Amino acid sequence: MTGPSRPDRPAEGERPRWYAREHADRPAAERRGEDRFGDRERGDRQRADRPAADRRAGDRFGGDRERADRRGGDRPSADRRGGDRSGGDRFGGDRRGGRRPVRPAVDLPRQIAYEAIAAVHRDDAYANLVLPAMLREAGLTGRDAAFATELTYGTLRHTGTLDAIVTDAAGRDVQRIDPPVRDALRLGAYQILHTRVPAHAAVSSTVDLVRSVGPGATGFANAVLREITTRDADAWVAKLAPVEETDPIGHLALAYSHPQWIVRSFAEALGGDMGETTRLLIEDNERPPVHLCARPGLADPVALADEVGGAPGAFSPYAVYLPGGAPGDLSAVADGRAHVQDEGSQLVADALAAAPLDGPDGRWLDLCAGPGGKSGLLGALAAIRGARLTAVEVAEHRARLVAQATRGLPVTVLNTDGRSVGSDPKLPEEHFDRVLVDAPCTGLGALRRRPESRWRRQPSDLPPLTRLQRELLTAALRAARPGGLVAYVTCSPHVVETHVTVTEAARRSGFDVDFVDARPLLPAGMPGLGDGPTVQLWPHRHGTDAMFLAVLRRV
């Protein structure tokens, strides 16, 4: 059942506006499907000279109208099946008048999930941006919105394993299947293997979906999905994954749907402990809770938890865990008393503010501030302590987000490159008491929140990123006064982005620096913080993103 009616909800029988935008410009051949097997390489060759028997079979799957004309107008037979005794059909069409049905055969949550997945793969979109917009436009709320969200994020997280299973079930590489059909099969396979949706319902709904995005491939899709139903997820992994004893990385990569190079980097950061690596991969595939940051001086976390129906966080003194819903709709977020921020990000920003410092403490700097979460927390802390924060962001649109996130706080936003310390008069050398470098990184520590990132990132991304990280950390050390503090933070556990970057930058900077033990700067009793002086947080240990923290002091 869909949520309550809203003014912007499509009328019954209409598809949302985004559906029209996605499909209006597609050529008719593409909308019909490339061929009845979903194979784009064969479609053009086979369409013109298919034998009559194939064309008749295609009629059953919506691919040929030759027999449909003889059976009652130009409606495909699939649309006529299931008509009621009053003369209508199951989609609200009128059999007596020959009018085409206009109501989509696929239920709206699955349709939205499909469109979001297709946008991610077709347009390099981000699910956390496109999906909420689609849900709002469709007026979907409550259980239907939760179902669409689960299907979208779950399918994207498990894409690697799903592709291996679809390849085996189809008898051809998944990349040879036409993209719309391929995404529908992924969505159907996820429902079969990872949800409580009955197998027959998952197959039927996915075939209906294929009928709308590639009708020539409905028979093919039906056969592939029925083959997938012959095994559960564990049995498919047992059949397709490399033997764990001889290839543990390959086995974990397929079993838990991560690229092999990422599994290898996680295992290295965890000291080669494959059991703990497995627990991390499992946690990476879970849907994370939404964390709020109750801004100090503006909101009490216990009172905020009561207000929003959440619970105080486990570690950060500002964290509130939300049970679900849309955090942007909360009045506390709208009026600036709180913002959405992973608890790990709160902890590393607070650690910089908590570190002991001799001398003046009124000039703080966030060198890579966008989109503004850490600046919002530091700005609130600065307001309490009589300090002022300078927030630097090189991208203009992200600088606007920082300005919006820090409105009303003692924060100055600069739209400039953080590496310009010393050459930009607004960023003088040896001027700041506390400096945060939340460096651009691969984001491997937040894969549970951005599931498509695991399939987009490549090892070749590391060299330019680590070079930028070293340059930014060197600039931060230039900006810090003697005796001042610099916190280097990344949302990645990859050793090249963490230990290698920070030690190399400190060595090459030309400044004398000491590493400050970061463990005492985090809440007492936090488990698994390692031997110091740096700290690596983990989803499976701490329930946070995998944030890395190193604190350095200019001598």
C-alpha positions as CSV (number, residue, x, y, z in Angstrom):
1,M,0.0,0.0,0.0
2,T,1.4,3.4,-0.9
3,G,1.6,6.3,1.5
4,P,-0.9,9.0,2.1
5,S,-2.0,11.1,-0.9
6,R,0.1,14.2,-1.6
7,P,-0.5,17.1,-4.0
8,D,2.6,16.2,-6.1
9,R,1.7,12.5,-6.3
10,P,1.0,11.3,-9.8
11,A,-2.6,10.6,-10.5
12,E,-3.6,7.0,-10.8
13,G,-2.7,5.7,-14.2
14,E,0.2,8.2,-14.6
15,R,3.9,7.5,-14.4
16,P,6.0,10.1,-12.6
17,R,7.6,12.9,-14.6
18,W,11.0,11.3,-14.2
19,Y,9.8,8.2,-16.0
20,A,8.8,10.2,-19.0
21,R,12.2,12.0,-19.0
22,E,14.1,8.7,-18.8
23,H,12.1,7.1,-21.7
24,A,10.9,9.8,-24.0
25,D,14.1,10.1,-26.0
26,R,14.9,6.3,-26.3
27,P,14.5,5.0,-29.9
28,A,11.6,2.7,-30.4
29,A,13.8,-0.3,-31.0
30,E,15.6,0.2,-27.7
31,R,12.3,0.6,-25.8
32,R,11.0,-2.6,-27.3
33,G,14.2,-4.5,-26.4
34,E,17.1,-5.4,-28.6
35,D,16.0,-9.0,-29.1
36,R,14.0,-11.5,-27.2
37,F,17.2,-12.7,-25.4
38,G,18.2,-9.2,-24.3
39,D,21.4,-9.4,-26.4
40,R,22.2,-6.1,-28.1
41,E,24.8,-7.7,-30.4
42,R,22.2,-10.0,-31.9
43,G,19.2,-7.7,-32.0
44,D,19.9,-5.8,-35.2
45,R,20.8,-9.0,-37.1
46,Q,17.8,-11.0,-36.0
47,R,15.0,-8.5,-36.1
48,A,14.6,-8.2,-39.8
49,D,14.8,-11.8,-40.9
50,R,13.4,-13.7,-37.9
51,P,11.4,-16.7,-39.0
52,A,7.6,-16.6,-38.6
53,A,7.7,-19.0,-35.7
54,D,10.0,-16.7,-33.8
55,R,7.8,-13.7,-34.6
56,R,4.8,-15.6,-33.3
57,A,6.7,-16.4,-30.1
58,G,7.7,-12.8,-29.9
59,D,4.0,-11.8,-29.9
60,R,3.6,-13.6,-26.5
61,F,6.3,-11.4,-25.1
62,G,5.1,-8.1,-26.5
63,G,7.6,-8.2,-29.4
64,D,5.3,-8.6,-32.4
65,R,1.8,-7.3,-33.1
66,E,0.9,-9.5,-36.1
67,R,-1.3,-11.9,-34.0
68,A,-2.4,-9.1,-31.7
69,D,-4.2,-7.4,-34.5
70,R,-6.2,-10.6,-35.2
71,R,-7.0,-11.0,-31.5
72,G,-8.5,-7.6,-30.7
73,G,-6.9,-4.4,-31.8
74,D,-3.3,-3.4,-31.5
75,R,-2.9,-4.2,-27.7
76,P,-0.2,-6.8,-26.9
77,S,-1.6,-10.0,-25.6
78,A,0.1,-9.5,-22.3
79,D,-2.1,-6.5,-21.7
80,R,-5.3,-8.3,-22.4
81,R,-4.6,-11.3,-20.1
82,G,-6.4,-11.1,-16.7
83,G,-9.3,-9.0,-17.9
84,D,-12.2,-8.8,-15.5
85,R,-15.8,-9.7,-16.3
86,S,-16.9,-6.1,-16.7
87,G,-14.8,-5.8,-19.9
88,G,-11.8,-4.0,-18.4
89,D,-8.3,-5.5,-18.1
90,R,-6.1,-5.8,-15.1
91,F,-4.4,-2.5,-15.7
92,G,-7.6,-0.5,-16.0
93,G,-8.0,-0.6,-19.8
94,D,-11.3,-0.9,-21.6
95,R,-11.6,-4.1,-23.7
96,R,-14.8,-2.9,-25.4
97,G,-13.3,0.4,-26.6
98,G,-9.8,-1.1,-27.5
99,R,-8.2,1.6,-25.4
100,R,-4.6,0.9,-24.4
101,P,-4.0,0.6,-20.6
102,V,-2.1,3.5,-19.2
103,R,-1.4,2.2,-15.7
104,P,2.1,0.6,-15.4
105,A,2.3,-3.1,-14.9
106,V,5.1,-2.7,-12.4
107,D,4.3,-1.5,-8.9
108,L,5.8,1.9,-8.1
109,P,8.4,0.9,-5.5
110,R,10.0,-1.5,-7.9
111,Q,9.8,0.9,-10.8
112,I,11.5,3.6,-8.8
113,A,14.2,1.2,-7.6
114,Y,14.8,0.2,-11.2
115,E,15.0,3.8,-12.4
116,A,17.4,4.7,-9.6
117,I,19.7,1.8,-10.4
118,A,19.5,2.5,-14.1
119,A,20.5,6.2,-13.5
120,V,23.5,5.1,-11.4
121,H,24.8,2.8,-14.2
122,R,23.8,4.9,-17.2
123,D,24.5,8.4,-16.0
124,D,27.1,7.8,-13.2
125,A,24.5,9.3,-10.8
126,Y,24.7,8.8,-7.0
127,A,21.9,6.8,-5.5
128,N,21.7,9.0,-2.3
129,L,20.9,11.9,-4.6
130,V,18.6,10.5,-7.2
131,L,16.6,8.1,-5.1
132,P,15.2,10.7,-2.6
133,A,14.2,13.0,-5.5
134,M,12.3,10.1,-7.2
135,L,10.6,9.1,-4.0
136,R,9.4,12.7,-3.4
137,E,8.2,13.2,-6.9
138,A,6.3,9.9,-6.8
139,G,4.8,10.8,-3.4
140,L,6.1,7.5,-2.0
141,T,6.4,7.3,1.8
142,G,6.4,4.7,4.6
143,R,6.8,1.1,3.8
144,D,6.7,1.6,0.1
145,A,9.5,4.1,0.3
146,A,11.5,1.8,2.6
147,F,11.0,-1.1,0.1
148,A,12.2,1.0,-2.9
149,T,15.2,2.1,-0.8
150,E,16.1,-1.4,0.2
151,L,15.9,-2.7,-3.3
152,T,18.0,0.1,-4.7
153,Y,20.8,0.1,-2.2
154,G,20.8,-3.7,-1.8
155,T,21.0,-4.3,-5.5
156,L,23.9,-1.8,-5.9
157,R,25.8,-3.3,-2.9
158,H,25.5,-6.8,-4.3
159,T,26.0,-6.0,-8.0
160,G,29.3,-7.9,-8.3
161,T,27.9,-11.1,-7.0
162,L,24.6,-10.7,-8.7
163,D,26.4,-10.2,-12.1
164,A,28.3,-13.5,-11.6
165,I,25.1,-15.3,-10.8
166,V,23.2,-13.8,-13.8
167,T,26.1,-14.7,-16.1
168,D,26.0,-18.3,-15.0
169,A,22.2,-18.5,-15.2
170,A,22.1,-16.8,-18.6
171,G,25.0,-18.8,-20.1
172,R,26.5,-15.5,-21.3
173,D,28.5,-12.7,-19.9
174,V,26.2,-10.2,-18.1
175,Q,27.9,-7.4,-20.1
176,R,26.4,-8.8,-23.3
177,I,22.9,-8.3,-22.0
178,D,21.1,-5.0,-23.0
179,P,21.6,-2.5,-20.1
180,P,17.9,-2.0,-19.3
181,V,17.3,-5.8,-19.1
182,R,20.6,-6.3,-17.2
183,D,19.5,-3.8,-14.5
184,A,16.1,-5.5,-14.2
185,L,17.7,-8.9,-13.8
186,R,20.0,-7.6,-11.1
187,L,16.9,-6.2,-9.3
188,G,15.1,-9.4,-9.7
189,A,18.0,-11.6,-8.6
190,Y,18.4,-9.4,-5.5
191,Q,14.8,-10.0,-4.5
192,I,15.1,-13.7,-5.0
193,L,18.3,-14.1,-3.1
194,H,18.3,-11.4,-0.4
195,T,14.7,-10.5,0.5
196,R,11.6,-12.2,1.8
197,V,9.8,-11.6,-1.4
198,P,8.5,-15.0,-2.6
199,A,10.5,-16.3,-5.5
200,H,7.4,-16.5,-7.8
201,A,6.5,-12.9,-7.0
202,A,10.1,-11.7,-7.6
203,V,10.1,-13.5,-11.0
204,S,6.7,-12.3,-12.0
205,S,7.3,-8.7,-11.1
206,T,10.7,-8.6,-12.8
207,V,9.3,-10.1,-16.0
208,D,6.6,-7.4,-15.9
209,L,9.4,-4.9,-15.5
210,V,11.3,-6.3,-18.5
211,R,8.1,-6.2,-20.5
212,S,8.1,-2.4,-20.0
213,V,11.9,-1.8,-20.6
214,G,12.8,-4.5,-23.1
215,P,9.7,-6.6,-24.0
216,G,11.5,-8.7,-26.6
217,A,13.5,-10.2,-23.7
218,T,10.7,-11.3,-21.4
219,G,11.1,-15.0,-22.2
220,F,14.8,-14.7,-21.7
221,A,14.4,-12.9,-18.4
222,N,11.9,-15.5,-17.2
223,A,14.2,-18.3,-18.0
224,V,17.2,-16.6,-16.3
225,L,15.3,-15.8,-13.1
226,R,13.8,-19.2,-12.8
227,E,17.3,-20.7,-13.0
228,I,18.4,-18.3,-10.2
229,T,15.6,-19.6,-8.0
230,T,17.0,-23.1,-8.1
231,R,19.7,-22.2,-5.5
232,D,19.8,-19.9,-2.5
233,A,22.5,-17.2,-2.1
234,D,24.9,-19.5,-0.2
235,A,24.6,-22.3,-2.8
236,W,25.4,-19.8,-5.6
237,V,28.5,-18.6,-3.8
238,A,29.6,-22.2,-3.2
239,K,29.2,-22.9,-6.9
240,L,30.9,-19.7,-8.3
241,A,33.4,-18.4,-5.7
242,P,37.1,-19.5,-5.8
243,V,38.1,-22.0,-3.1
244,E,38.6,-20.1,0.1
245,E,41.7,-22.1,1.2
246,T,43.6,-21.4,-2.1
247,D,42.2,-17.9,-3.0
248,P,40.8,-16.2,0.1
249,I,40.7,-12.8,-1.5
250,G,38.8,-14.0,-4.5
251,H,36.5,-16.0,-2.4
252,L,35.6,-13.1,-0.1
253,A,35.3,-10.7,-3.1
254,L,32.6,-12.8,-4.7
255,A,30.9,-14.0,-1.5
256,Y,30.5,-10.4,-0.1
257,S,30.4,-8.5,-3.4
258,H,33.5,-6.2,-3.2
259,P,36.2,-5.8,-5.9
260,Q,39.3,-7.9,-5.1
261,W,41.6,-4.9,-4.8
262,I,39.4,-3.4,-2.1
263,V,39.2,-6.7,-0.2
264,R,43.0,-6.9,-0.4
265,S,43.4,-3.3,0.9
266,F,41.0,-4.0,3.8
267,A,42.9,-7.2,4.7
268,E,46.2,-5.3,4.7
269,A,44.8,-2.5,6.9
270,L,43.6,-5.2,9.3
271,G,46.9,-6.9,9.6
272,G,46.0,-9.8,7.4
273,D,43.3,-11.1,9.7
274,M,40.8,-12.7,7.2
275,G,38.2,-13.4,9.9
276,E,38.0,-9.7,10.8
277,T,38.1,-8.8,7.1
278,T,35.1,-11.0,6.6
279,R,33.2,-9.2,9.4
280,L,34.1,-5.8,7.9
281,L,32.7,-6.9,4.5
282,I,29.5,-8.2,6.1
283,E,29.1,-4.9,7.9
284,D,29.8,-3.0,4.6
285,N,26.7,-4.7,3.1
286,E,24.4,-3.7,5.9
287,R,22.3,-0.6,5.7
288,P,23.8,1.9,8.1
289,P,21.7,3.9,10.5
290,V,21.4,7.7,10.1
291,H,23.4,9.6,12.6
292,L,22.7,13.2,13.7
293,C,25.1,15.6,15.2
294,A,23.5,17.7,18.0
295,R,25.4,20.9,17.7
296,P,27.1,21.8,21.0
297,G,25.6,25.0,22.5
298,L,22.5,24.6,20.3
299,A,21.1,21.2,21.1
300,D,21.3,18.6,23.8
301,P,21.7,15.1,22.4
302,V,19.4,13.5,24.9
303,A,16.7,16.0,24.4
304,L,17.2,15.8,20.6
305,A,16.9,12.0,20.8
306,D,13.6,12.3,22.6
307,E,12.4,14.9,20.1
308,V,13.2,12.8,17.0
309,G,12.4,9.4,18.5
310,G,16.0,8.3,18.3
311,A,18.7,7.3,20.8
312,P,21.9,9.0,22.0
313,G,25.1,7.7,20.2
314,A,27.4,5.1,21.7
315,F,30.6,7.2,21.6
316,S,30.3,10.8,20.3
317,P,28.9,13.2,22.9
318,Y,26.9,14.8,20.1
319,A,25.6,11.7,18.2
320,V,21.9,10.8,17.9
321,Y,20.9,7.6,16.1
322,L,17.8,7.9,14.0
323,P,15.5,4.8,13.5
324,G,14.7,5.9,10.0
325,G,12.7,8.4,8.0
326,A,13.9,11.5,6.2
327,P,16.3,13.5,8.4
328,G,16.0,16.6,6.2
329,D,12.4,16.9,7.3
330,L,13.3,17.3,11.0
331,S,12.9,20.7,12.4
332,A,16.2,20.4,14.3
333,V,18.0,20.0,11.0
334,A,16.0,22.8,9.3
335,D,16.7,25.3,12.0
336,G,20.4,24.5,12.4
337,R,20.4,22.8,15.8
338,A,21.6,19.6,14.3
339,H,23.0,18.1,11.0
340,V,23.4,14.7,9.5
341,Q,26.9,13.4,10.1
342,D,28.4,9.9,10.7
343,E,29.5,9.4,14.3
344,G,33.0,8.7,13.1
345,S,33.2,12.1,11.4
346,Q,32.0,13.7,14.7
347,L,34.7,11.9,16.7
348,V,37.7,12.9,14.5
349,A,36.6,16.6,14.4
350,D,36.0,16.7,18.1
351,A,39.4,15.1,18.7
352,L,41.1,18.1,17.1
353,A,39.2,20.5,19.3
354,A,39.9,18.3,22.4
355,A,43.7,18.1,21.9
356,P,45.7,20.0,24.5
357,L,47.3,23.2,23.2
358,D,49.7,25.7,24.7
359,G,49.3,29.3,23.8
360,P,46.5,31.1,21.9
361,D,43.5,29.1,20.7
362,G,41.3,31.5,18.8
363,R,42.1,30.8,15.1
364,W,41.0,27.5,13.6
365,L,41.1,26.3,10.0
366,D,39.3,23.7,8.0
367,L,41.3,23.3,4.9
368,C,39.0,21.0,2.9
369,A,35.6,22.0,4.3
370,G,32.9,20.9,1.8
371,P,30.1,20.0,2.2
372,G,30.4,21.4,5.7
373,G,29.6,18.8,8.3
374,K,32.9,19.0,10.2
375,S,32.9,22.8,9.8
376,G,29.4,22.9,11.3
377,L,30.6,21.0,14.4
378,L,33.9,22.9,14.7
379,G,32.0,26.2,14.2
380,A,29.6,25.4,17.0
381,L,32.6,24.4,19.3
382,A,34.4,27.6,18.3
383,A,31.4,29.7,19.3
384,I,31.4,28.2,22.8
385,R,35.1,28.8,23.2
386,G,35.4,32.3,21.7
387,A,37.3,31.1,18.6
388,R,36.7,31.6,14.9
389,L,36.9,29.1,12.1
390,T,38.1,29.7,8.5
391,A,36.6,27.1,6.2
392,V,38.3,26.6,2.8
393,E,36.6,24.9,-0.1
394,V,37.9,24.9,-3.7
395,A,34.7,23.9,-5.4
396,E,32.3,26.9,-5.7
397,H,29.0,24.8,-5.2
398,R,30.5,23.0,-2.2
399,A,31.6,26.3,-0.7
400,R,28.0,27.5,-0.9
401,L,27.0,24.3,1.0
402,V,29.6,25.1,3.7
403,A,28.2,28.6,4.0
404,Q,24.7,27.2,4.3
405,A,25.8,24.6,6.9
406,T,27.6,27.2,9.1
407,R,25.1,30.0,8.9
408,G,24.9,31.8,12.3
409,L,28.3,30.4,13.5
410,P,31.6,32.2,13.7
411,V,32.8,30.8,10.4
412,T,34.4,32.6,7.4
413,V,34.1,30.6,4.2
414,L,36.8,31.0,1.5
415,N,36.3,29.6,-2.0
416,T,39.9,28.9,-2.8
417,D,42.4,26.1,-3.0
418,G,43.7,24.9,0.4
419,R,47.2,24.5,-1.1
420,S,47.4,28.3,-1.5
421,V,48.5,28.8,2.1
422,G,51.2,31.5,2.1
423,S,50.4,32.8,-1.4
424,D,46.8,33.8,-0.5
425,P,46.8,36.7,2.0
426,K,43.7,35.3,3.6
427,L,45.6,32.1,4.4
428,P,48.9,33.3,6.0
429,E,51.6,30.9,7.1
430,E,52.1,30.0,10.8
431,H,48.8,31.7,11.6
432,F,46.4,29.1,12.8
433,D,46.2,27.3,16.2
434,R,44.2,24.2,15.1
435,V,44.0,23.0,11.5
436,L,41.8,20.2,10.1
437,V,42.7,18.4,6.8
438,D,39.8,16.2,5.8
439,A,41.5,15.2,2.7
440,P,39.8,14.0,-0.6
441,C,40.2,10.2,-0.8
442,T,38.8,7.1,-2.3
443,G,36.0,7.0,0.2
444,L,36.5,3.3,0.9
445,G,35.5,3.8,4.5
446,A,32.0,4.8,3.5
447,L,31.0,2.1,1.1
448,R,28.0,1.1,3.1
449,R,26.6,4.6,2.6
450,R,27.7,4.9,-1.1
451,P,27.3,1.4,-2.4
452,E,28.0,2.3,-6.1
453,S,31.5,3.7,-5.1
454,R,32.9,0.2,-4.7
455,W,32.4,-0.4,-8.4
456,R,33.6,3.0,-9.6
457,R,36.8,3.3,-7.7
458,Q,40.0,1.8,-9.3
459,P,43.5,1.3,-8.0
460,S,44.6,3.9,-10.6
461,D,42.7,6.5,-8.6
462,L,45.3,6.3,-5.8
463,P,48.4,8.0,-7.2
464,P,46.7,11.4,-8.0
465,L,44.7,11.3,-4.7
466,T,47.7,10.5,-2.5
467,R,49.7,13.3,-4.2
468,L,46.9,15.8,-3.4
469,Q,46.7,14.5,0.1
470,R,50.4,15.1,0.7
471,E,50.2,18.6,-0.8
472,L,47.2,19.5,1.4
473,L,48.8,18.1,4.6
474,T,52.0,20.1,3.8
475,A,49.9,23.2,3.3
476,A,48.2,22.6,6.7
477,L,51.6,22.3,8.4
478,R,52.6,25.6,6.8
479,A,49.4,27.2,8.1
480,A,49.8,26.0,11.7
481,R,51.8,28.2,14.1
482,P,54.7,26.7,16.0
483,G,53.1,24.7,18.7
484,G,49.8,24.4,16.7
485,L,48.0,21.3,15.9
486,V,47.1,19.6,12.6
487,A,44.6,16.7,12.3
488,Y,44.8,14.7,9.1
489,V,41.6,12.8,8.4
490,T,40.5,10.4,5.6
491,C,37.4,8.3,5.1
492,S,39.5,5.4,3.9
493,P,41.4,2.7,5.6
494,H,43.8,2.1,2.7
495,V,47.3,2.2,4.1
496,V,48.6,4.3,1.2
497,E,46.0,7.0,2.0
498,T,46.6,6.8,5.7
499,H,49.9,5.8,7.2
500,V,52.0,6.2,4.0
501,T,50.6,9.7,3.2
502,V,50.9,11.1,6.6
503,T,54.4,9.9,7.3
504,E,55.7,10.9,3.8
505,A,54.1,14.4,4.1
506,A,55.6,14.9,7.5
507,R,59.0,13.8,6.4
508,R,59.0,16.0,3.2
509,S,57.4,19.1,4.7
510,G,60.6,20.6,6.0
511,F,59.0,21.2,9.4
512,D,59.8,19.5,12.7
513,V,56.6,17.7,13.8
514,D,55.6,15.4,16.6
515,F,52.8,12.8,16.4
516,V,50.3,13.3,19.1
517,D,48.7,10.0,20.4
518,A,45.2,10.3,19.1
519,R,43.7,7.6,21.3
520,P,43.2,9.7,24.5
521,L,41.4,12.3,22.4
522,L,38.6,9.9,21.7
523,P,36.0,8.9,24.4
524,A,37.2,6.6,27.1
525,G,36.3,3.0,26.7
526,M,36.3,2.9,22.9
527,P,37.5,-0.6,21.8
528,G,39.9,-1.6,19.1
529,L,41.8,1.7,18.7
530,G,45.1,-0.1,18.1
531,D,48.6,0.8,19.3
532,G,48.6,4.5,18.4
533,P,49.6,7.2,17.8
534,T,47.1,7.2,14.9
535,V,43.6,5.8,15.1
536,Q,41.6,3.8,12.6
537,L,37.8,3.5,13.2
538,W,35.9,0.7,11.6
539,P,32.2,-0.1,10.8
540,H,32.4,-3.6,12.4
541,R,34.2,-2.4,15.5
542,H,32.7,0.9,16.2
543,G,29.6,1.2,14.0
544,T,31.1,4.2,12.2
545,D,32.5,4.9,8.8
546,A,36.2,3.8,8.5
547,M,37.7,7.1,9.5
548,F,41.5,7.5,9.9
549,L,42.9,10.1,12.3
550,A,46.5,11.4,12.8
551,V,47.3,14.4,14.9
552,L,50.5,16.3,14.5
553,R,52.0,19.2,16.4
554,R,54.3,21.8,14.8
555,V,57.5,22.0,16.9
